[in-house]
Amino acid sequence: MGSTKRRGLNLYGQVPAWFDNRGPQSDVVISTRIRVARNLEGRKFPARASSKEKQKIFNEIASVIKSVPQKLFCDQFELVNFGRLRKLEQQFLIEERIVSADLLRGEGERGVACDSSRRINIMINEEDHLRIQGMDSGFHSFDIWEILDLLDDYIGGHLKFAYNERLGFLTACPTNSGTGLRVSYLLHLPGLVLTKAVDAVLQGASQMGISTRGFFGEHSEVVGNFFQLSNQATMGAGEREFIDSTAKVIHEVISHERKSRERLMTDAPLELSDKVFRSLGILTNARTLSFTEFLNLTSALRIGVECGIYDGLTVEEINKMITVCMPAHLHIHRSLEEAQNDLDVSRADLVRDLLTKKKRRKRTPGL
């Protein structure tokens, strides 16, 4: 994949760390992401800065990131100039959640630095000068924050951040000011959706200061029963208080989801089993699959595996299948042209191939 491959960022076929199903409570919580927004004092926000100003900001921040000592972080950052990548390479990094879609829409010098595991990413010249984020599989909070806090302190010790005694850290969007912190949990909630309880649960979470987005975060739709829940407030408390209060709400959502799954298994086991195996039948035989339809079908397989209805795949294998079937990943895998029809047909071909091979291996152990 061109330049991202040369920089070591294109680990095609490897599931990102945030999607590897190894974290705590990953039957419901797919991943945890924490990020902080920071800006340099006396500099215009990226949307207002000239090309020359963006280049100076980029070089200044990049220089500090390159100097982060390994004894502090135990890894080296790879720095990618986003503007020099092809659109397909940019989209690949969005699907990996290494960068946001806002970085794609930006102009001028901008980029991202990330560690080898893709758990820690630092975006430069997105909406803010700096977006430092950490991600991992399952339900985490303070362990990710410990790493980000160290990085934030190190970078802030070498660059002067825009800060106001009353308002806290100043950000391009006022809703991020204060701590500049956003903690987001990607949840899989098929039980709540199938029992028609999801609206009430999410409304309750909203009243507790939690916002809801889709699989790819802001501006994305909810598909495959994936919901991204995040804190709304960033001002009026400290980072640890926001992380703790958000985690308490997520605990409640997890409890509701597990109770809904138990209810389905008790009250409607045949209907749930039928949904799982109908989805498997479509995935095994479809000749065209949009990514939205694919996510909805694999959501049924996932709950089938987690409820002990279907044992033909593991959750890890489902996650890998989802990863390689994302649009940019699939383009790269199949070396496709940009035609959407080709993409949907190729996705169906790949899924049939993966499921058929899995079935053959199960029937013939040792092959």
N, C-alpha and C positions, 0 to 999 in steps of 0.2 A: 504493500500500500504506500508506495512512494516515500515521501519524506518522514511520515510518522513511523513507518517501519524502520527507517534508518536510525531514528532517534530512540527506538526501543519501546515506543508507546503502543504500537499495533501488536498486541498479543492476541491475534485473531484465533478464535476457537477456545480461548481460555475464559472461563466465566469470571467477571470482575469480583473482587473480594466482597463487595457489598451484596452480591447475589449468589454467594456460594452455599447458603443454607447451613452454615456452621455456627452461627451466633445463637445466643440465648433466645428462647421463645420465638424461633424463626418459623413455627407453624402459622403464626399470625403476623409477626413483625418481620418483614422482608429485610429492612435495613434502617439504620439510623444515620442521619446526616446533621452535622452541626457546622455552621459557618458564621464568620464575623466579617462585617464590612468596615473598611478603613479608607481614609483619604489623606493625602499629604497636605499639610498646612500651606496656605498661600497659593495653591494651584487650583485651576478651574476643574470642575468635574468633567469626565471624559466627553459627555454630550456637548459641552461648551468649549472644550479645548481645541486649539488648532492642531494640525498634523504635526507641526514642529514641537508643540508643547507635549503632545502624546508621546512622541518619540523620546523626549527628555525624561518624562515620567517613567516610561517603559524601561529605559536604560538604567535609571537610578534604582528602581525597584529590583530589576534583574540582577544588578550588581550585588545587592544585599542578599538576595536569595541564594546566589552562588556562593556566598561566604558563610552560609549556615554551617556550623561545625558538625561533623558526623557524631561526635561524642554527645551532642545535644539531641540529635534526632535519629542516629544510627542508620541513616540512609542518605543517598544523594538525590537531588532533584534534577529531573530532566526538564529543560526549558524549551518550549515550542513557541515560535512566533506564528500566531494564528492566521494573520493576514497573508502569510506566504504558503498556506496550505490550500489545496483544491477544495471545492465545496463538498465533495464526497468525503474527504478526510476530516473536514470540519464536522460534518454530520455524524461521522463515526465517533468522534470524541464526545458529541452531545449524547449519543445513545449510550456511551459508557458512563455518562454522568460526570465526566471529568470537567466539562465546561457547560455553560448554560446556552440556551438559544439566543439570549441577548448578545453574547459575544459574537455569534455568527452575524447578527444584524448590525454590528458596530463597524466602524471604519478606522483606518489608520493603524498605528502600532498597538497591538494588543496580543495577549498570549496567555499561556498557562504553564506553570511548573508543577510537576507531580512526582511522587515517589514511585518506586518500582512496583509496588503492590496496588497502586492507584487508590490507596486509602486517603492520602493527603494531597490536596490540589490547591494551588494558589493562582487565581485568575488575576490578570493585570489589565487595567483599562476596560473593564466591563462597564456596568452602570457606575461603579465606584472604582477608584484607583486600585484597590486591593479587595479581593474576596478570598479569604482563607477558609477552606472547608475540609472537614474530615468525615469519612463514611466508613461504615463497617456493617457486616451482616448481623441481623438480629437486633435485640433490644439492648442498646447501649446508651450511655449518657455521659457520665463523668469521666470515664476512661478516655473517650475521644476528646473531651474538653481539656483534659490534662495536657495532651499533646498540642492542641491548638493554642492553649494558654502560653505554653513555652515558646511556640513560634511567634505568637503575637507580641510577646515581651521582647523577643530577640529583634524582630523586625522594627518594632516601635522604639527600640534602643538605638537603632541606626538611622531611622527616618522619623521626622517629626510629624505626628498625626494631627489632623484637624480636630480640635477638642474644645468644648465650651464647658465651663464649670457648672452651668445650670442645665444645659441640654445634653451633655455627654459627647460621645463621638459624633461628628457631623457627617451626614451621608447625603447622597444625591436625592434619594427619596426620603422625605421626613418620617415616614413610617418605620424606617430602619434606624433612626437616630437613637441616641442613648447608649445602649450596650452595643448596638449593631449586630446583635446575635439573633440567629434563626435556627431553631432545632426542629428537624422534620423527621417524621417516621413514615416509611412506606409500609402500609398494611394491606394484607389480603383478607377481605371480609365477605366471602361468598355466603357464609351462614346467615349473616345479617341481611344480605340482599335477598336470599331465597325465602327467608321467613318474613320479609317485608318490614323489618325492624330497623333498617339502616338509617332511614331519614330521622327517626326519633333519636337514635343514638348520636348521630352527627349534629343534630340540632342542640342536644344537650352539651356536646363538646364545644359547639360554637358559643354557647352561653358561658362556658368556662374559659373563653379566650382562645379557642383553637379554630384555625381556618382549614379548609379542605381543598385539595387540588388533585390532579390526575397523576398518572404513572410517571410522566416526565416533568412534574412540578408545575410552576406557574404557566398559565395560558394553555395547559393541556387538559384534555377530557379524561374523565374516569372511564377506563376500559378494563376488561378482565377482572373486575371486582377489586382493582388496586386503587387504594386511596392514600394520598399523601397528606398527613395531618401535621400542622405546624403552629407554633405560638404566634399570636398576632402582636402582642405588646412587646416592645423592646426597651421601653423607658419606664423608670419608676422603681426598679429593683436591680439587683446584681445578676450577673450571668448565672451563677449557681442557683439562685432562686427561680429564675425563668426555666432552667433545665429541670429542676425538681418539680415545679408546678405542672409543667407540660407532661413529664413522665407519669405523674399521678393520674392525669386524665387518660393517657394511653393505657395505663393499667386497667382502668375501668372499661375501655373499649375492648381490650383483649378478653376480659371476663365475659362481656356481652357476646362476643363472637364465639367463644368456646361453648357457652350455654346454648346458642343458636344451633351450633353443629350437633350438640347432644340432642336437642329437640328434634332435629331432622332425622337423626339416626333412630330415635324412639318412635316418632309419629309418622315419618314418611320414608322409611328405608328403601322401599321399592321405587318410589319416584326419584329419590336421589341416585340410586344405582342406575336407573334408566337414563338419567341425565348424563351420568359419567360415561356409560357405554355408548350412548348415541353420539356424544362428543368424540369418543375414540373412533367410532365408525366413520364419522365425517373426516377426521384428521387422516385416517388410514386410506381413504378412498377419494378425497377431494382432488379436483384437477385445477382449482384456482382458490387461493386463500388470501384475503386482505389481512393486513397485520392486526386490525381491530378484531376481525372474526377469529383469527388465530389465537389472540390473547383470551378472548371469551371462551373458546373451546378448551384451551390448556388450563384455564381457571377451574373448569369442571374436573379435569384430570387431577389437578393438584388436590382438590378437596377429596376426590376419590382415594388418592394415595394416603392422605393424612387421616382419613376416617376408616382405613383398612378395607375399602371396597375393591380397590384395584391395586395389584402388585406387579404389573407389567413394566412399570417405570419407577424410578426414584424421583424425589423432588429435585435433586441435583441434576438429573438428566433432563427434567422438564425445564429447569432454569437454563441449562446449556442450549437446549433447543430454542428457547425464547431468544437468547442472546444472538445466536447465529441467524435467526430469522428476522431480526430488526432490519429495516430497509437498507441502511448504509452497509451493515455487516453482510447482508445478502448480496448486495451489488458487488462487494469486494470478493466474496466467496465464489460467485458465479461469473464474475467479470461481465456483468450485464450492461446493456445500454440503459438509458434513463427511462424507457417506456414502462409505465405502471403495469400494463398487462403482462409484460414479460416478468416483472417482479412478482406479481401474484401467482402466476403459473409456476415460476421457479421455486417460490416458497412452498407451494403444494407438493412439487416434485421432491424437494429436499425433505419435507416432513414425512412423506410416504416412504422415502428411502431410509430415513433414520428409524422409523417405527418397524419397517419390514426387517431391517438388519437386527434390531433388538429382538424381534420375535424369533428369528432364526437362531440367534445365539442362545435364547432361552430354551428352545427345543433341542438344540444340539450342544450341550455343555462341552467346553474345551476348545471350541472353534474360535 
